[in-house]
């Protein structure tokens, strides 16, 4: 049997840990045999979680016997992993053991130096911090998982499920992986990446800024064809001054800000209305349905129709994210 060791550290996220345990434990071959042996191990016998205390049956020595190690994420309150943990992961990597992380478990792999020079992902909210703390890591916040061969990383907890199914398919083929996906009531492959779940907030405007009323006016007129000259005139500035202040205060260009606002408006309409693509394209200010589809997929990672299927109430069991086009609260992860 292939041994999978789940490394539980203090403040481990329960879902990040439970998903690989469940997916690998329930996997079955065509003849009914279980191909994976799952072991939960920890540096200490007792692991403090946010809502319970876990008793781990195995210590770090179990990592030496594992064929695959999975490192779940930990909450922000978690202390840095101890050197004994990092050394055990480095030793396992040097021995050729496959090592995967779920969500913020990537921080533990990065701390051990296992992600240096590699592409990696984590939850999109934590991606900027991972990139800042570990500049040698090529952080990919827009994907569900990254497979570097021996080292693999995944985004949030549900992306950990995608990664586990990918590993099963790599090990045992598509038929076994498809059966595992059905047991988990999930598709074997999801369309798009992590980008579809990201709330694309605009940079905050400094209070009292001359740009504040201009931005509110832009939001109220997204269905119109807006030019740089018109926006600058609305702000009482020349185009050059307007562009310079925009970049200084918001860190982006007026055009990029406008395109993001149009995409957010389109997301809101896809989630809360039954309007067709042509109508939404017009309401969000895109020149044509084709331009709308291309821009939307480039930013969100999926087509408008696929996005609606995931987030529209009543469509394939989806839910509406409760926000207006100006309210960025609420996101389904």
Beta strands, then each sheet from edge to edge (+ up, - down):
strand 1: 2-7
strand 2: 36-41
strand 3: 46-48
strand 4: 53-55
strand 5: 68-71
strand 6: 98-101
strand 7: 119-120
strand 8: 138-139
strand 9: 145-147
strand 10: 151-154
sheet 1: 2+ 1+ 5+ 6+ 10+ 9-
sheet 2: 3+ 4-
sheet 3: 7+ 8+
end
